[in-house]
């Protein structure tokens, strides 16, 4: 299928067949991931790049709130390596592999999944003004958790969220709950 105005209008109005719609959604998602991944980072395997799956910054029994507090400090100091050490590496890679359905053509996106996740997590919280960001509440549901960060944006009270999952019996950050 050639991309032109008529095809885009067809997708936007929902007159395409279900399979075509899924293909367009997958293609759009992959483009977004690819563009975000091009913003920097290594295409190396997380283990080869020195990305620890176990953070030294938090204890193994740290609560989601404690992990979020360490993550907030890393974001404030712009320490991507410290934030990267808090990411659920296996879960993030599995999610990207599921989205790309294991297609070899998209292996580069899987390879860039961790730097992209770190950037997404930083961007989410950096949307708030730097002054006055604080951890508000923690909600744990089984092996997932959400920690709310309060702050201001243009003088108005706003909230953002850290999403966490348990990986290897420790709470780790993910860009979102899938």
trRosetta pair geometry for C-beta under 8 A, 3 or more apart (Angstrom, degrees):
i j d omega theta_ij theta_ji phi_ij phi_ji
1 7 6.1 134 166 -131 112 142
1 20 7.4 83 -41 -141 160 112
2 7 6.8 -173 89 -28 58 148
3 7 5.8 -121 -135 74 40 140
3 8 6.9 55 -167 -52 80 95
4 7 5.3 95 50 11 65 102
4 8 7.1 -131 99 -3 32 92
5 8 5.8 -60 -147 40 31 109
5 9 6.1 31 155 -21 67 107
6 9 5.7 -54 -146 36 30 112
6 10 6.3 34 152 -23 63 105
7 10 5.5 -52 -149 33 32 115
7 11 6.5 30 153 -16 65 103
8 11 5.7 -52 -149 37 33 109
8 12 6.1 32 153 -19 66 109
9 12 5.6 -56 -143 40 31 111
9 13 6.1 17 162 -9 66 111
10 13 6.3 -63 -142 43 24 99
10 15 5.2 -88 -156 65 75 100
10 16 5.3 91 142 -55 101 93
11 14 7.8 34 175 -70 30 32
11 16 5.6 1 -95 -10 57 136
11 20 7.7 -125 -97 134 89 103
11 21 6.8 146 -140 -113 81 68
11 24 5.0 -177 -132 -158 136 171
14 21 7.4 24 -136 -101 62 133
16 20 4.1 -107 167 90 120 126
16 21 5.2 153 87 -58 112 79
16 24 7.2 87 71 -9 164 137
17 20 4.8 89 58 10 78 105
17 21 7.0 -143 95 -9 38 88
18 21 5.7 -55 -149 33 31 113
18 22 6.5 30 155 -18 65 104
19 22 5.8 -52 -151 35 32 111
19 23 6.5 34 151 -20 64 105
20 23 5.5 -53 -151 34 35 114
20 24 6.4 34 152 -18 67 103
21 24 5.8 -55 -151 36 32 110
21 25 6.3 30 152 -17 66 106
22 25 5.7 -55 -145 38 32 110
22 26 6.1 32 155 -19 66 107
23 26 5.8 -54 -146 38 29 111
23 27 6.2 30 154 -20 64 108
24 27 5.6 -54 -145 37 30 112
24 28 6.3 30 156 -18 65 106
25 28 5.8 -55 -147 38 29 111
25 29 6.3 30 155 -19 64 107
26 29 5.8 -56 -147 38 29 111
26 30 6.2 27 156 -18 65 109
26 99 7.4 164 -138 175 82 75
26 101 7.9 -13 -144 -7 140 116
27 30 5.8 -58 -147 38 28 110
27 31 6.4 31 154 -21 64 105
28 31 5.7 -54 -149 33 31 112
28 32 6.5 31 154 -18 64 104
29 32 5.8 -56 -153 35 32 111
29 33 6.4 28 152 -15 66 106
29 99 6.1 -120 131 -175 137 123
30 33 5.6 -53 -146 40 34 111
30 34 6.0 36 154 -22 67 107
30 99 7.4 168 -76 138 78 108
30 100 6.6 96 -104 -100 111 87
30 106 6.1 -86 -139 -117 125 128
30 109 6.5 -89 -150 -68 81 163
31 34 5.6 -55 -144 37 30 112
31 35 6.2 29 157 -18 65 106
32 35 5.9 -54 -145 37 28 108
32 36 6.3 25 156 -14 63 108
33 36 5.8 -58 -146 41 29 109
33 37 6.0 29 155 -21 65 111
33 96 6.9 138 -153 -133 150 106
33 99 7.5 132 -41 109 155 147
33 109 4.9 55 126 -150 124 122
33 112 7.9 141 162 86 89 110
33 113 8.0 -11 -166 -101 119 68
33 116 6.4 42 -158 -172 75 163
34 37 5.6 -57 -145 38 28 112
34 38 6.4 33 154 -26 63 104
34 108 7.5 52 -121 99 91 112
34 109 5.8 -67 -79 -87 72 106
35 38 5.8 -52 -151 27 31 113
35 39 7.5 45 148 -37 57 93
36 39 5.9 -41 -169 3 40 118
36 116 4.8 86 119 -142 110 105
36 119 6.4 177 -180 87 100 136
36 120 6.9 24 -172 -63 147 96
37 41 6.8 -84 -160 57 64 128
37 108 7.2 138 126 139 151 89
37 109 6.0 -150 -25 -123 160 61
37 112 3.4 81 -151 122 120 149
37 113 7.8 -24 -98 -65 119 33
37 115 6.9 98 -138 80 68 104
37 116 4.7 -42 -84 -69 74 122
39 116 7.9 111 40 -106 104 72
39 119 6.2 109 81 -133 133 165
40 115 6.5 -133 103 169 71 134
40 119 7.4 134 57 -73 100 134
41 112 5.7 112 96 -146 130 88
41 114 7.5 174 -165 85 136 74
41 115 2.5 87 -125 173 149 172
41 116 6.9 -105 18 -41 164 59
41 118 7.7 147 -95 47 127 119
41 119 7.5 -100 -43 -30 127 119
42 49 4.9 156 78 -112 147 135
42 112 8.0 -178 87 -107 34 70
42 115 6.5 145 31 -44 57 137
43 108 6.3 -37 -137 -145 126 77
43 111 4.4 38 -168 133 75 131
43 112 5.8 -36 -105 -64 71 84
44 48 4.5 -117 172 88 116 113
44 49 4.2 142 85 -59 122 99
44 111 7.2 121 38 -172 7 105
45 48 4.4 81 59 10 90 107
45 49 6.8 -173 81 -8 42 89
45 111 7.2 -71 -76 -133 49 84
46 49 5.8 -62 -141 42 30 108
46 51 3.9 -71 -169 63 86 130
46 53 7.4 86 126 -63 132 87
46 89 5.0 -159 101 -148 173 133
46 93 7.7 -114 -10 -54 127 130
46 114 5.1 101 -88 -31 114 161
47 51 7.0 -76 -67 55 24 80
51 84 5.4 -91 -134 152 104 120
51 85 7.2 -160 -165 -85 66 57
51 87 7.9 -31 -180 55 122 115
51 89 6.5 137 125 -97 122 135
51 114 6.1 33 -158 156 172 160
52 55 6.5 136 101 -83 119 42
52 56 7.4 17 105 -18 167 85
52 85 4.9 17 63 -128 103 93
53 89 5.0 -92 -105 23 94 131
53 90 7.2 41 -133 -24 133 93
53 167 7.5 -101 -178 123 105 124
53 168 7.0 85 141 8 116 149
54 60 7.8 -17 -152 -92 108 89
54 85 7.7 -22 98 -173 27 92
54 168 7.4 -77 -82 96 93 147
54 170 7.1 109 -123 18 75 164
55 58 5.2 39 94 30 122 89
55 70 7.4 122 150 127 150 153
55 82 7.9 70 -143 -166 114 61
55 85 4.0 113 -105 139 87 103
55 86 5.2 22 -64 -79 149 62
55 170 7.9 -178 28 155 92 146
56 85 7.1 -44 19 172 69 151
57 70 4.8 132 136 -164 121 139
57 74 7.8 14 -162 -59 175 118
57 82 6.0 74 -51 -159 153 97
57 85 6.4 113 8 95 113 132
57 86 7.1 -52 60 -66 125 102
58 62 3.9 -46 175 -19 113 163
58 66 6.0 129 -138 128 116 106
58 67 5.5 4 -95 -96 169 70
58 70 5.3 -117 -60 -10 105 159
58 86 7.1 73 4 -108 129 99
58 170 7.7 133 100 -168 116 118
59 62 5.0 135 58 -47 69 89
59 66 7.9 -22 36 133 86 150
60 169 7.0 25 178 108 103 101
60 170 5.5 -91 -151 -89 63 110
62 66 4.0 -124 -168 90 99 130
62 67 5.4 121 122 -53 124 81
62 70 7.8 -8 -175 -6 158 132
62 170 7.2 39 45 -155 90 91
62 171 6.3 -108 93 40 86 110
63 66 4.8 100 51 5 74 100
63 67 7.2 -137 96 -2 41 85
63 138 6.8 24 150 -168 115 168
63 171 6.9 29 166 0 23 153
64 67 5.6 -55 -148 38 35 111
64 68 6.2 36 153 -20 67 107
64 138 5.3 146 81 -150 109 118
64 140 6.2 172 2 -82 136 98
64 145 3.7 -115 -86 121 161 156
64 146 7.9 37 157 40 150 12
64 147 5.3 -171 139 -50 103 114
64 162 7.6 169 173 100 97 115
64 164 4.6 -175 -131 48 107 155
64 171 4.8 -148 -86 -158 64 156
65 68 5.6 -56 -148 38 30 113
65 69 6.5 35 152 -24 64 102
65 135 6.0 109 -157 167 86 145
65 138 4.3 -77 -61 -61 101 141
65 147 5.6 156 -97 -119 54 128
66 69 5.6 -47 -148 30 33 114
66 70 6.7 31 153 -14 63 102
67 70 5.9 -55 -153 38 33 109
67 71 6.2 35 148 -20 66 108
67 86 5.9 144 -169 -156 98 119
67 147 7.8 179 72 -11 86 152
67 162 7.7 -173 104 141 93 146
67 164 6.2 104 82 -110 142 143
67 171 4.7 -138 -15 101 151 114
67 172 7.3 -131 -161 -96 153 23
67 173 6.8 -169 148 -49 120 87
68 71 5.3 -53 -143 38 34 115
68 72 6.2 39 155 -24 66 102
68 135 5.5 119 112 -113 119 123
68 138 7.5 -166 13 -94 142 102
68 147 3.8 -105 -58 96 160 159
68 149 7.3 -157 175 -65 121 99
68 162 4.4 176 -115 44 106 157
68 164 7.4 -97 -57 -45 94 129
69 72 5.7 -49 -147 32 30 113
69 73 6.7 31 152 -17 61 102
69 135 5.6 -58 -79 -31 80 147
70 73 5.7 -53 -154 35 34 112
70 74 6.5 35 149 -20 65 105
70 82 7.4 -130 161 162 94 110
70 86 6.4 166 99 -84 114 141
71 74 5.5 -54 -149 36 34 113
71 75 6.3 34 152 -20 67 105
71 83 5.9 76 -141 -123 76 83
71 86 5.4 -136 -81 94 97 165
71 121 7.1 -78 -172 159 128 130
71 125 7.8 160 133 -30 102 160
71 162 6.1 120 77 -120 152 144
71 173 6.0 108 -98 -64 147 143
72 75 5.7 -52 -147 35 32 112
72 76 6.3 34 154 -20 64 105
72 125 6.7 -153 -114 -165 73 154
72 133 6.4 -167 -158 124 119 121
72 135 6.5 -127 -23 -54 153 95
72 149 6.6 159 -97 -113 122 131
73 76 5.7 -53 -147 36 31 112
73 77 6.3 11 159 -1 65 110
73 82 7.7 -68 98 129 89 147
74 77 6.2 -67 -145 50 27 97
74 79 4.5 -97 -153 69 76 99
74 80 7.7 124 165 -80 108 16
74 82 3.9 -154 -116 96 119 114
74 83 4.2 168 126 -58 140 81
74 86 7.3 -166 10 2 157 133
75 78 7.3 26 -174 -79 32 37
75 79 8.0 -82 -48 42 19 70
75 83 6.4 78 -63 -82 70 132
75 121 7.7 -122 -84 127 120 89
75 122 5.4 171 -125 -126 98 75
75 125 5.1 5 179 85 169 138
75 126 6.5 -146 -180 -58 115 87
76 130 6.9 113 -129 -155 82 95
76 133 7.4 -162 -77 56 108 132
77 82 7.6 32 73 34 118 145
79 82 4.0 29 122 18 120 115
79 83 6.4 145 97 -14 69 86
80 83 5.5 -57 -146 43 36 111
80 84 5.9 44 153 -28 69 106
80 115 7.9 28 175 -136 131 77
80 118 5.5 79 -159 157 93 139
80 122 7.2 -43 -101 -55 84 145
81 84 5.4 -49 -143 33 30 116
81 85 6.7 35 154 -25 61 101
82 85 5.9 -52 -156 27 32 113
82 86 7.3 24 148 -14 60 106
83 86 5.8 -64 -162 34 39 110
83 87 7.1 51 144 -40 68 98
83 118 5.3 118 109 -146 115 99
83 121 6.5 178 178 90 126 130
83 122 6.5 36 177 -66 175 99
83 173 7.5 -44 -175 48 79 156
84 87 5.6 -42 -156 7 41 120
84 114 6.4 64 -146 163 101 109
84 115 7.7 -14 -104 -93 121 54
84 118 5.1 -24 -82 -88 79 138
86 172 6.3 168 166 -143 55 65
86 173 5.0 49 125 3 97 114
87 92 6.2 -8 166 -21 111 144
87 114 6.1 134 103 -147 152 88
87 117 5.6 111 -146 110 138 131
87 118 6.3 -80 -55 -73 143 81
87 121 7.5 -147 -93 -13 103 152
87 172 6.1 51 159 178 19 104
87 173 5.1 -57 -103 70 54 93
87 174 7.3 102 -156 -86 75 44
88 91 3.9 3 130 33 120 121
88 92 5.9 139 87 -23 74 88
88 164 7.7 130 -34 -157 122 56
88 165 5.2 6 -65 60 168 104
88 167 4.3 144 -138 -18 99 145
88 172 3.4 128 -67 106 80 128
88 173 6.4 -163 -7 67 82 35
88 174 5.1 -31 39 -65 120 91
89 92 6.1 -61 -146 36 24 108
89 93 6.3 17 161 -12 63 110
89 114 5.9 -1 -125 -98 83 122
89 167 7.6 165 37 143 62 161
89 172 7.7 -84 -3 -178 58 151
90 93 6.0 -61 -149 40 28 107
90 94 6.1 28 155 -20 65 110
90 167 5.9 160 46 -154 108 131
91 94 5.7 -56 -145 37 29 112
91 95 6.3 31 156 -22 64 105
91 165 5.4 128 -106 69 172 146
91 167 5.6 -117 -23 -80 114 129
91 172 7.1 153 22 89 129 127
91 174 5.7 -69 110 -90 128 126
92 95 5.8 -54 -150 33 29 112
92 96 6.6 23 155 -13 64 105
92 113 5.1 156 139 148 100 114
92 114 6.1 113 96 -90 144 61
92 117 4.7 -43 -140 -62 146 156
92 174 6.0 -175 -75 -128 86 85
92 175 7.2 88 -119 -2 106 94
93 96 5.9 -57 -148 39 32 107
93 97 6.2 33 153 -19 66 108
93 110 6.1 64 -152 -168 82 88
93 113 5.2 146 -95 73 58 154
93 114 7.3 -15 -60 -51 91 88
94 97 5.6 -56 -145 39 30 112
94 98 6.3 33 154 -22 65 105
95 98 5.7 -54 -149 34 30 112
95 99 6.4 30 152 -19 64 104
95 113 7.8 147 67 -157 87 134
95 174 7.5 102 -13 -159 152 125
95 178 5.2 166 -131 -20 121 157
96 99 5.6 -51 -147 35 35 112
96 100 6.2 17 158 -3 67 110
96 109 5.9 -158 -178 131 122 95
96 110 5.1 162 111 -107 121 63
96 113 4.2 -126 -8 -103 156 129
97 100 6.1 -64 -140 50 28 98
97 101 7.9 135 162 -51 54 5
97 102 5.8 36 -175 -77 90 66
97 110 5.6 51 -74 -112 77 124
98 101 7.2 23 -176 -78 31 46
98 178 7.8 122 74 151 140 157
100 103 5.4 -118 160 36 89 89
100 106 3.8 -149 -151 98 134 148
100 109 6.0 154 -67 72 142 130
100 110 6.5 -103 33 -53 149 98
103 106 5.0 64 78 15 96 104
104 107 5.6 -11 -162 -32 49 114
106 109 4.8 -30 178 26 86 119
106 110 6.7 92 125 -20 81 91
107 110 5.5 -52 -155 35 43 113
107 111 6.3 45 148 -21 71 104
108 111 5.5 -53 -147 37 34 114
108 112 6.3 18 157 -6 67 109
109 112 5.9 -64 -143 47 30 100
109 113 6.8 64 149 -64 61 80
109 116 8.0 -4 -162 -12 70 158
110 113 5.5 -17 -159 -29 36 119
112 115 5.6 -58 -165 50 71 105
112 116 5.3 73 137 -27 88 111
113 116 5.7 -67 -147 42 25 112
113 117 6.1 29 157 -24 66 107
114 117 5.6 -50 -144 33 31 112
114 118 6.5 33 156 -19 63 103
115 118 5.6 -52 -148 35 34 113
115 119 6.4 34 154 -18 66 105
116 119 5.7 -54 -149 37 32 111
116 120 6.3 33 152 -21 65 106
116 175 8.0 -36 124 -57 80 146
117 120 5.6 -55 -147 36 31 112
117 121 6.3 30 156 -18 66 105
117 173 7.7 145 154 116 112 96
117 174 6.9 -65 -155 -152 127 48
117 175 4.9 -126 -140 -41 76 106
118 121 5.9 -55 -148 36 29 109
118 122 6.3 27 154 -16 64 108
119 122 5.7 -56 -146 39 30 111
119 123 6.1 31 156 -21 66 109
120 123 5.8 -54 -145 36 28 112
120 124 6.4 36 155 -27 62 103
120 175 4.1 12 102 -125 139 123
121 124 5.8 -50 -152 26 30 115
121 125 7.0 11 158 -2 62 105
121 162 7.3 45 -152 -126 104 80
121 173 5.7 46 -115 158 152 135
121 175 5.9 -118 -58 -101 78 65
122 125 6.5 -70 -155 45 30 97
122 126 5.6 22 157 -16 70 120
123 126 5.6 -60 -131 45 27 109
123 127 6.7 51 159 -44 60 90
124 127 6.3 -45 -174 0 26 114
124 160 5.4 146 154 -173 85 124
124 161 7.3 -63 163 60 133 55
124 162 8.0 144 100 -87 135 52
124 175 7.7 158 -30 -153 136 72
125 128 6.3 -46 -179 25 52 107
125 133 6.9 70 -179 -151 99 149
125 149 5.9 20 -125 64 98 164
125 160 5.4 168 -102 104 52 150
125 162 7.5 13 -66 -69 118 88
126 130 7.8 0 -139 -79 69 78
127 153 6.6 -18 145 -95 78 134
127 158 7.7 -101 117 126 101 147
127 160 6.2 141 56 -83 111 137
128 133 5.3 114 107 -94 137 106
128 149 6.8 -130 -4 121 157 113
128 151 3.4 70 -175 83 137 143
128 152 6.7 98 -164 55 88 31
128 153 5.7 -98 -123 -62 50 91
128 158 5.9 -165 -104 81 92 116
128 160 5.7 -118 -31 -8 116 127
129 132 6.8 28 89 45 102 101
129 133 7.6 -169 83 -50 55 89
129 151 6.0 -170 50 161 70 112
129 152 5.0 -20 30 82 122 80
129 153 5.9 174 -23 -96 86 43
129 154 7.8 170 -49 -27 118 33
130 133 6.9 -63 -164 -12 30 114
131 151 8.0 136 87 -156 46 102
131 152 7.5 -21 83 45 85 110
132 150 8.0 -67 144 115 90 81
132 151 5.5 134 101 -137 86 74
132 152 5.9 28 79 8 137 101
133 149 5.8 3 -170 175 96 114
133 150 7.4 161 -151 84 47 46
133 151 4.1 -15 -98 -84 67 127
134 149 6.9 162 81 -157 27 69
134 150 5.6 -18 63 59 81 91
134 151 7.1 147 15 -72 60 75
135 138 7.8 12 172 -53 112 91
135 147 6.2 -28 -148 170 102 114
135 148 7.5 113 -165 82 55 52
135 149 6.0 -44 -100 -103 46 69
135 150 8.0 56 151 16 5 80
136 147 7.9 148 53 174 66 67
136 148 4.3 -46 61 96 113 101
136 149 6.5 164 1 -116 93 14
136 150 4.5 88 -58 -23 123 105
136 159 6.9 -54 15 -125 151 112
137 147 7.3 -167 96 -148 39 53
137 148 4.9 19 48 35 77 115
138 145 6.4 -7 -171 -175 89 117
138 146 7.5 163 -153 86 45 48
138 147 5.0 -11 -103 -105 76 83
138 148 7.8 -141 -67 16 35 74
139 145 6.5 163 85 -156 50 66
139 146 4.9 -3 56 56 101 91
139 147 7.8 -173 22 -77 64 40
139 148 7.9 50 -4 -22 100 98
140 144 7.6 161 -155 91 53 43
140 145 4.5 -21 -103 -101 68 101
141 144 5.4 -15 68 69 88 90
141 145 7.1 164 22 -87 63 47
143 165 6.0 34 142 -162 88 74
143 166 4.3 -94 -155 27 89 110
144 163 7.4 -22 -167 -171 98 86
144 164 6.9 148 -162 86 51 58
144 165 5.5 -22 -103 -102 69 71
144 166 7.8 -106 -63 -2 35 78
144 177 5.6 56 -156 -114 142 129
145 163 7.6 151 84 -162 54 43
145 164 4.3 -13 62 64 98 108
145 165 7.7 -175 21 -76 74 28
145 171 6.4 -18 30 -137 138 123
146 161 5.2 -20 -167 -165 100 124
146 162 7.1 152 -159 76 49 54
146 163 6.0 -18 -104 -105 74 62
146 164 7.4 -171 -76 22 28 80
146 177 7.7 -68 -71 -25 101 128
147 161 6.8 141 72 -159 44 67
147 162 4.4 -9 58 55 99 106
147 164 6.8 41 -6 -9 103 119
148 159 5.2 -17 -169 -168 106 123
148 160 7.5 143 -158 76 58 36
148 161 5.6 -35 -101 -100 57 77
149 159 6.6 145 74 -160 49 65
149 160 4.8 -20 61 65 105 87
149 161 7.0 -175 14 -87 82 24
149 162 6.7 79 -28 -21 109 92
150 157 6.9 -19 -166 -163 99 93
150 158 7.6 150 -156 82 54 43
150 159 5.5 -33 -99 -100 59 80
151 157 7.9 156 94 -148 25 52
151 158 6.0 -28 76 67 71 87
151 159 7.6 131 26 -102 67 35
151 160 7.2 -9 27 9 112 104
152 155 6.0 -2 177 -129 125 11
152 156 6.3 144 -154 66 80 30
152 157 6.1 -48 -99 -92 74 37
152 158 6.3 113 -134 17 23 90
153 156 6.0 -32 67 61 69 85
153 158 4.6 15 7 -3 107 149
162 173 6.2 -67 -171 -121 101 102
163 173 7.0 95 76 -158 59 63
163 174 5.1 -62 104 69 106 83
163 175 6.9 10 49 108 124 19
163 176 5.4 104 9 -129 163 25
163 177 5.2 -149 -158 -38 134 79
164 171 4.8 16 172 -174 136 98
164 172 6.3 148 -154 73 82 31
164 173 5.8 -48 -98 -93 74 44
164 174 6.9 141 -117 13 22 82
165 171 7.6 157 81 -146 23 57
165 172 6.1 -30 65 64 71 85
165 174 5.5 32 -1 -15 109 128
165 177 7.6 136 -65 -108 103 84
166 169 6.4 3 -179 -124 109 21
166 170 6.8 146 -151 67 68 24
166 171 6.0 -43 -94 -89 64 53
166 172 7.4 109 -134 16 18 84
167 170 6.4 -37 69 63 63 76
167 172 4.6 -26 28 17 115 137
174 177 6.9 97 85 -79 128 48
174 178 7.9 -90 150 -10 141 91
